């Protein structure tokens, strides 16, 4: 039986979205064609489309029976998560050909890494890269040559961008094909300890680099539970991966078998196969409610309070932070993964992984088991884990019990009765707080503000010893309109040092902290942002701020806030590292609460 809160929230999403969702579904139904999509092309158009193909492919593409699949990839060999994708197109083409179809590499999309750009000018392109990926995906699919799509991507903005782009072609089926995590490296607790020692000036760059290189050390996704791995889990729970595909390591026979299976399966779910599953119909209100629950149950990345909202909008659905908050109150926290614990996704996978998690949540009525998927009839089929049996890919039932209750627990024995994210609001606006990593004793703080207009200014104040006290650090003009809403990870170590010294510390910002948000309470994505006239622009040094993550409060305790003139300001038009090319994005971007997108 469906949990009453999940039922209520899902019904509310459907009701408020009804006109837009109906219009979207009419639009994608109108795009559906009888026979292969290329059947409507003129002869010259079609000849251009298969000119580079081999003789057999040309013969198949001339006909009106063979489905043709687009491969869209975020491959590059700089990023460990995407480097394994290099050989996927050839592998997928071979699997598709063996199953009677054809495939073409339709286009590449950019893939940037927040881990590399942290604290750098390039981070100001990061959030907007999601919408660039969406547009690049649309360009790749725009040739009317394709009956389905395989989307290859892993990390932060790339996966949401691929999904948004695919939803513009919602009449086509689409399967996300992941690459898997790298092997576990330096234990996460040790990595965090080294970072704090560097922030405190106790060690130098050489020691820090050695620790970081031991953490991020080989092809595959970074193993901590940040946005990249939150992406993988959500794609599976939303039914866009094959069951159990998320966390199988790269370069293994099982990973290869899953990749081949994705190629075969996409043919079956095209309009020319026997199980037509257009992505625009699959991603309905049930899929998005399921995604929010899975995010909350695992303490996943706060970035998805932006990305899920933006993806839902692309499907004609209105998902709000209130939906996240209400579901959080009913969703138990079932995992402890770094930064909310010491384990990584490899430990999660070994303990039972997605199959165990999905089964537990279904049994508790906290997932819509009847939601459609690409890999089976419904999400109920995802209570199984893939394995090889004599070289054949098979799925076996999930573990009956968690293999490690320090990492993954059943619903009857959660780490917390509530989910990992809370919404807070008050006279400073609305924000989200990732509470899964924050000790309950630190979730309420009332302290004087110290106001900064950049993260560099906060770091300088910390280095000068000016923050060695109870403090709420306000870092404003970091929202999407101001400078593209960069992540502010470099603030985590100094604020963590202050908290470790016994001070009451919190962060309030209209910027992002992402999946690596740590033990310091942080009200992030404050909306409206300071650059849009939000109240953060009127906060002054010394104002007392109260943040109560459990009660949902974010307030500055001054009587004259509305009467004050805004102070400080956004950096204005910035140049270098390509930032000037995104000026138009900053001018039209929507608020964080609505997904911080540029398409509406």
C-alpha positions in Angstrom: 0.0 0.0 0.0 1.3 3.5 -0.9 2.3 5.6 2.1 -0.2 8.4 2.6 2.4 11.1 2.4 3.8 9.8 -0.9 0.3 9.5 -2.2 -0.7 13.0 -1.2 2.5 14.6 -2.6 2.2 12.7 -5.9 -1.4 13.6 -6.3 -0.6 17.3 -5.6 2.2 17.3 -8.2 -0.2 15.8 -10.7 -3.0 18.3 -9.9 -0.9 21.4 -10.0 0.8 20.2 -13.2 -2.3 19.0 -15.0 -2.6 21.6 -17.8 1.2 21.8 -18.6 1.6 18.0 -18.4 -1.4 17.5 -20.7 0.1 19.9 -23.2 3.5 18.2 -23.0 2.0 14.8 -23.6 0.0 16.1 -26.6 3.1 17.6 -28.0 5.2 14.4 -27.8 2.2 12.3 -29.1 2.2 14.6 -32.1 5.9 13.9 -32.7 5.4 10.2 -32.9 5.7 8.8 -36.4 4.4 5.7 -38.1 7.4 3.5 -38.8 11.1 4.7 -38.5 11.6 8.4 -37.8 13.7 8.7 -40.9 10.7 7.7 -43.1 9.7 11.3 -43.4 13.0 12.5 -44.7 13.6 13.4 -48.3 16.0 11.4 -50.3 18.8 13.9 -50.1 18.2 14.3 -46.4 18.4 10.6 -45.8 21.4 10.1 -48.0 23.3 12.7 -46.0 22.2 10.8 -42.9 23.7 7.5 -43.9 26.5 8.6 -46.2 29.3 7.5 -43.8 27.7 4.1 -42.9 28.8 0.7 -44.2 27.0 -1.1 -46.9 24.8 -3.2 -44.6 23.9 -0.2 -42.5 23.0 1.7 -45.6 20.8 -1.1 -46.8 19.0 -1.2 -43.4 18.6 2.5 -43.2 17.1 2.7 -46.6 14.3 0.4 -45.4 11.3 0.9 -43.2 11.8 -1.9 -40.6 15.1 -1.4 -38.8 15.2 0.9 -35.7 18.1 3.4 -35.6 19.5 4.4 -32.2 21.2 7.7 -31.4 24.3 7.5 -29.1 25.0 10.7 -27.2 28.1 10.7 -25.1 29.8 12.9 -22.5 33.1 11.1 -23.1 36.4 12.8 -22.4 39.6 11.3 -21.1 40.3 14.1 -18.6 37.5 13.1 -16.2 37.8 9.8 -14.5 34.1 9.2 -14.5 33.7 9.7 -18.2 37.0 8.1 -19.4 35.5 4.6 -19.4 32.9 5.7 -22.0 35.5 5.8 -24.7 34.8 2.4 -26.1 31.0 2.4 -25.4 29.8 3.5 -28.8 31.5 0.7 -30.7 30.4 -1.8 -28.1 26.8 -0.6 -28.2 26.8 -0.5 -32.0 27.9 -4.2 -32.0 25.3 -5.2 -29.5 22.6 -3.3 -31.4 23.7 -4.8 -34.8 23.6 -8.3 -33.3 20.0 -7.7 -32.2 18.9 -6.5 -35.6 19.2 -2.7 -35.3 21.5 0.1 -36.3 23.1 2.9 -34.2 25.0 6.1 -35.0 27.0 8.3 -32.8 24.8 11.3 -32.9 26.8 13.8 -30.9 28.9 14.6 -27.9 28.1 16.9 -25.0 30.5 18.8 -22.8 31.4 17.3 -19.4 33.0 19.6 -16.9 34.2 18.6 -13.4 33.3 20.6 -10.3 36.1 18.8 -8.5 38.6 20.5 -10.8 36.9 23.9 -10.9 36.3 24.3 -7.2 37.3 27.8 -6.2 38.2 28.7 -9.8 36.6 31.0 -12.3 35.4 28.0 -14.3 33.0 27.0 -11.5 30.9 30.0 -12.6 30.1 28.0 -15.8 29.2 24.8 -13.9 25.5 25.1 -13.3 24.9 26.6 -16.7 26.7 23.7 -18.3 23.6 21.6 -17.5 21.5 23.6 -19.9 24.3 23.6 -22.5 24.3 19.8 -22.2 20.5 19.8 -22.7 20.8 22.0 -25.8 23.7 19.8 -27.2 21.6 16.7 -26.6 18.7 18.3 -28.5 21.1 19.2 -31.4 22.2 15.6 -31.5 18.7 14.3 -31.7 17.4 16.9 -34.1 18.0 15.1 -37.4 14.9 12.9 -37.5 17.1 9.9 -38.0 16.5 8.1 -34.7 14.0 5.9 -33.0 15.6 5.8 -29.6 18.6 7.1 -27.7 21.4 5.8 -25.5 22.7 8.6 -23.3 26.2 8.2 -21.9 27.0 10.3 -18.9 27.7 10.2 -15.2 28.5 13.4 -13.3 26.9 16.4 -11.8 25.2 18.6 -14.5 25.7 16.1 -17.3 23.0 13.6 -16.4 20.3 16.1 -15.7 21.2 17.9 -18.9 21.0 14.7 -20.9 17.6 14.0 -19.4 16.3 17.5 -20.1 17.5 17.3 -23.7 15.9 13.9 -24.1 12.6 15.1 -22.8 12.5 17.6 -25.6 12.2 14.4 -27.8 9.9 12.7 -25.3 8.3 10.5 -27.9 11.6 8.6 -28.1 12.7 6.0 -25.6 16.0 6.8 -23.8 18.2 4.7 -21.6 21.0 6.2 -19.5 24.2 4.1 -19.7 26.5 4.6 -16.7 30.2 3.7 -16.3 30.5 2.8 -12.6 32.7 3.9 -9.7 36.5 3.7 -9.3 37.8 1.4 -6.6 37.8 2.7 -3.1 40.9 4.8 -2.3 42.0 6.7 0.8 39.3 6.3 3.5 37.0 9.3 3.4 37.4 10.1 7.1 41.2 10.3 6.6 40.7 12.6 3.5 38.5 14.9 5.6 41.0 15.0 8.4 43.9 15.9 6.0 41.8 18.7 4.5 41.1 20.2 7.9 44.8 20.0 8.8 45.6 21.9 5.6 43.0 24.5 6.3 44.4 25.0 9.8 47.9 25.4 8.4 49.2 22.2 10.0 50.4 20.6 6.7 51.5 21.9 3.3 50.3 21.4 -0.3 52.5 18.3 -0.9 50.8 16.4 1.9 47.3 17.5 0.8 48.0 16.6 -2.8 49.2 13.1 -1.8 46.0 12.5 0.1 43.8 13.8 -2.7 45.6 11.7 -5.3 45.1 8.6 -3.1 41.4 9.4 -3.0 40.9 10.1 -6.8 43.2 7.6 -8.4 41.8 5.7 -11.4 39.1 5.6 -14.1 35.5 5.6 -12.7 33.3 7.9 -10.7 34.6 9.4 -7.5 33.3 7.1 -4.8 31.9 9.6 -2.3 28.2 10.1 -2.4 28.0 13.5 -4.1 26.0 14.6 -7.0 27.5 12.2 -9.5 26.6 9.1 -7.5 23.3 10.7 -6.5 22.6 10.9 -10.3 23.3 7.2 -10.7 21.0 6.2 -7.9 18.2 8.5 -9.1 18.4 7.4 -12.7 17.9 3.8 -11.5 15.0 4.6 -9.2 13.4 6.7 -11.9 13.6 3.7 -14.3 16.2 5.1 -16.7 18.9 2.6 -16.0 18.7 -1.1 -16.3 18.2 -2.7 -12.8 21.4 -2.6 -10.7 23.5 -0.8 -13.3 24.5 2.2 -11.2 27.5 1.0 -9.2 29.0 -1.9 -11.1 32.7 -1.0 -11.6 34.1 -0.1 -15.0 36.2 -2.6 -17.0 34.6 -5.6 -15.6 32.7 -8.4 -17.4 29.5 -7.5 -15.6 29.7 -3.9 -16.6 30.3 -4.9 -20.2 27.3 -7.2 -20.1 25.1 -4.4 -18.7 26.3 -2.1 -21.5 25.5 -4.7 -24.1 22.1 -5.3 -22.5 21.2 -1.6 -22.7 21.9 -1.7 -26.5 19.6 -4.7 -26.9 16.9 -3.3 -24.6 16.6 0.1 -26.3 15.6 -1.7 -29.5 12.8 -3.5 -27.7 11.3 -0.2 -26.3 11.3 1.7 -29.5 8.0 2.2 -31.4 9.2 -0.5 -33.7 9.7 -3.0 -30.9 7.2 -4.7 -28.7 7.4 -2.6 -25.6 7.2 1.0 -26.7 8.3 3.2 -23.7 8.7 6.9 -24.6 10.8 8.7 -22.1 8.3 11.6 -21.8 5.6 9.2 -20.6 7.9 7.2 -18.4 9.0 10.3 -16.5 5.7 11.1 -14.8 4.8 12.4 -11.4 5.4 8.9 -9.9 8.9 8.8 -11.2 9.8 12.2 -9.8 8.2 11.5 -6.4 10.2 8.2 -6.3 13.4 10.2 -7.1 12.8 12.6 -4.2 12.2 9.8 -1.8 15.4 7.9 -2.9 17.4 11.1 -2.6 16.1 11.7 0.9 16.5 8.1 2.0 20.1 8.2 1.1 21.1 11.7 2.2 21.9 12.6 -1.4 23.2 15.7 -3.1 21.4 19.1 -2.5 22.1 19.9 -6.1 19.1 17.8 -6.9 16.8 20.3 -5.3 17.7 22.2 -8.5 18.1 19.4 -11.0 15.0 17.4 -10.2 12.9 20.5 -10.3 14.4 21.4 -13.7 14.0 17.9 -15.1 10.4 17.8 -14.0 9.7 21.1 -15.6 11.0 19.7 -18.9 8.4 16.9 -18.6 5.6 19.4 -17.9 5.6 18.8 -14.2 5.9 21.3 -11.3 8.0 19.9 -8.5 8.6 22.2 -5.5 10.8 22.4 -2.4 7.6 21.9 -0.3 7.3 18.5 -1.9 10.9 17.6 -0.9 10.2 18.9 2.7 7.0 17.0 3.2 8.4 13.7 1.8 11.5 14.2 4.0 9.3 14.2 7.1 8.0 10.7 6.1 11.2 9.2 4.6 13.7 7.4 6.9 17.4 7.8 6.3 18.7 4.4 5.4 22.4 5.0 4.4 25.5 6.4 5.9 27.8 7.4 3.0 30.5 10.0 2.9 30.0 12.9 3.6 27.2 11.6 5.9 29.4 8.8 7.1 32.7 7.1 6.4 31.6 4.6 3.7 31.6 5.1 0.0 29.3 3.8 -2.8 31.4 0.6 -3.2 30.5 -0.3 0.4 26.9 0.6 -0.3 26.8 -1.6 -3.4 28.4 -4.5 -1.5 25.9 -4.2 1.4 23.0 -4.7 -0.9 22.9 -1.5 -3.0 20.1 -0.2 -5.0 18.2 -3.6 -5.1 18.0 -3.8 -1.3 17.2 -0.1 -1.0 14.4 -0.1 -3.6 12.9 -3.2 -2.0 12.9 -1.7 1.4 11.2 1.5 0.2 8.6 -0.4 -1.8 7.7 -2.6 1.1 7.3 0.6 3.2 5.0 2.1 0.6 7.5 4.9 0.0 8.0 4.2 -3.7 5.5 3.8 -6.5 6.2 0.2 -7.4 4.0 0.5 -10.5 6.1 3.3 -12.0 7.3 2.5 -15.6 10.9 1.7 -16.3 13.2 1.0 -19.3 14.4 -2.3 -17.9 11.1 -4.1 -16.9 7.4 -3.6 -16.7 7.6 -1.5 -13.4 9.9 -0.5 -10.7 9.0 -3.6 -8.8 11.3 -5.4 -11.2 14.2 -3.4 -9.8 14.3 -5.4 -6.5 17.0 -7.5 -8.2 20.7 -7.3 -8.7 22.6 -8.2 -11.9 25.2 -11.0 -12.1 26.8 -13.3 -14.6 25.8 -17.0 -14.8 28.2 -18.8 -17.2 28.6 -15.6 -19.1 24.9 -14.8 -19.3 23.5 -11.7 -17.7 20.8 -12.6 -15.1 19.1 -10.8 -12.3 18.7 -12.3 -8.8 16.6 -11.2 -5.9 18.1 -8.6 -3.6 19.7 -9.6 -0.4 17.2 -10.4 2.3 19.2 -8.4 4.9 21.8 -5.6 4.6 25.3 -6.9 4.3 26.6 -4.0 6.5 24.2 -2.2 8.8 26.8 0.5 9.4 26.3 1.5 5.7 22.8 0.4 4.7 19.8 -0.3 6.9 16.3 -1.6 6.6 13.3 0.7 7.1 12.6 -0.9 10.5 16.0 0.2 11.8 16.9 3.6 10.1 19.7 5.9 10.9 17.1 8.7 11.3 13.4 8.7 11.2 13.5 11.6 8.6 15.2 12.2 5.3 18.4 14.0 4.6 17.1 17.4 3.4 14.9 20.0 5.1 13.5 23.3 3.7 13.8 26.4 5.9 12.2 29.8 5.4 11.7 33.1 7.2 12.5 36.7 6.6 15.7 35.8 4.8 13.9 33.8 2.2 13.7 30.1 1.5 16.7 27.6 1.5 17.5 24.0 1.8 19.7 22.3 4.5 21.3 18.9 4.2 20.8 17.6 7.7 22.0 14.0 7.2 25.6 14.9 7.9 24.8 17.4 10.7 24.7 16.3 14.3 21.3 17.1 15.8 23.0 19.3 18.4 24.2 21.5 15.6 21.0 22.0 13.7 19.9 25.0 15.8 22.2 28.0 15.8 21.7 31.6 16.8 24.8 33.8 16.4 26.0 37.1 14.9 26.4 37.3 11.2 29.7 38.0 9.4 28.8 39.0 5.8 30.9 38.3 2.8 30.3 39.0 -0.9 32.7 36.2 -2.0 34.1 33.0 -0.7 37.7 34.4 -1.0 36.8 37.1 1.5 35.7 34.5 4.0 38.8 32.5 3.5 40.9 35.6 4.1 39.0 36.4 7.3 39.5 32.9 8.5 43.2 33.0 7.8 43.4 36.3 9.7 41.8 34.8 12.8 38.7 37.0 12.5 36.2 34.1 12.7 37.4 32.3 15.8 34.0 32.6 17.6 30.3 31.8 17.3 29.4 33.0 13.8 26.9 32.6 11.0 28.9 33.2 7.8 26.7 34.9 5.2 28.2 34.5 1.7 25.9 36.3 -0.8 25.8 37.3 -4.4 26.6 33.7 -5.3 23.2 32.9 -6.9 22.6 32.0 -10.5 21.9 35.6 -11.6 25.0 36.9 -9.8 27.7 34.7 -11.0 26.2 31.3 -12.1 25.8 29.9 -8.6 29.1 28.2 -8.0 29.7 25.5 -5.4 31.5 26.8 -2.4 33.3 23.6 -1.2 36.4 25.5 -0.2 34.4 26.9 2.7 33.8 23.5 4.2 37.3 22.9 5.8 37.6 26.3 7.5 34.1 26.3 8.8 34.6 22.7 10.0 37.8 23.8 11.8 35.8 26.5 13.6 33.1 24.0 14.6 35.8 21.5 15.8 37.1 24.3 18.1 33.8 24.3 19.9 32.2 27.3 18.2 28.6 27.5 17.0 29.0 27.9 13.3 26.6 27.9 10.3 26.7 29.0 6.7 23.9 31.0 4.9 24.3 31.5 1.2 22.5 31.8 -2.1 25.3 29.7 -3.6 25.6 25.9 -3.7 27.5 23.3 -1.6 26.4 20.2 -3.4 26.7 16.6 -2.4 29.9 17.2 -0.4 28.0 19.3 2.2 29.5 18.4 5.5 28.9 18.5 9.3 28.5 22.3 9.5 24.8 23.4 9.1 24.4 25.2 5.8 21.3 27.0 4.5 22.0 27.0 0.8 20.3 28.0 -2.4 18.7 31.0 -0.5 15.9 32.2 -2.7 15.3 35.0 -3.8 19.0 35.5 -4.2 20.8 38.7 -3.2 21.3 39.8 -6.9 17.6 39.6 -7.5 16.8 41.9 -4.5 16.6 39.1 -1.9 16.9 40.0 1.8 20.4 38.6 2.0 21.5 41.9 0.4 20.2 43.8 3.5 22.0 41.7 6.2 24.8 43.5 8.1 27.7 42.3 10.2 26.6 41.6 13.7 22.9 40.9 12.9 21.8 37.9 14.8 20.7 35.1 12.6 18.7 32.0 13.7 18.9 28.8 11.7 16.7 26.0 13.0 17.0 23.1 10.5 14.6 20.9 12.3 11.8 23.5 12.7 12.4 24.9 9.2 13.4 28.5 10.3 15.8 30.9 8.7 15.5 34.4 10.3 17.6 37.5 11.0 16.5 39.0 14.3 16.3 42.7 13.4 13.2 44.8 13.2 14.1 47.0 10.3 15.3 44.6 7.6 12.8 45.6 5.0 13.6 49.3 5.5 17.3 48.9 4.8 18.9 49.7 1.5 20.6 46.7 -0.2 24.3 46.5 0.4 27.2 45.1 -1.6 26.6 43.8 -5.1 27.2 41.1 -7.7 30.5 41.2 -9.6 28.8 42.5 -12.8 29.8 41.3 -16.2 32.9 39.0 -15.7 35.4 38.0 -18.3 37.9 35.2 -18.6 37.5 31.4 -18.6 34.5 31.8 -21.0 32.3 33.6 -18.4 31.5 36.4 -20.8 29.8 33.8 -23.1 27.3 33.1 -20.4 26.1 36.7 -19.9 22.8 35.9 -21.5 22.2 33.0 -19.3 22.8 35.1 -16.1 20.2 37.6 -17.4 17.4 35.1 -18.0 18.0 32.4 -15.4 15.2 31.5 -13.1 15.4 31.3 -9.3 17.0 28.4 -7.5 13.6 27.3 -6.1 12.4 26.8 -9.7 15.5 24.8 -10.8 17.8 27.7 -11.8 17.1 27.0 -15.5 17.2 29.2 -18.6 14.4 27.6 -20.6 11.3 29.1 -19.1 
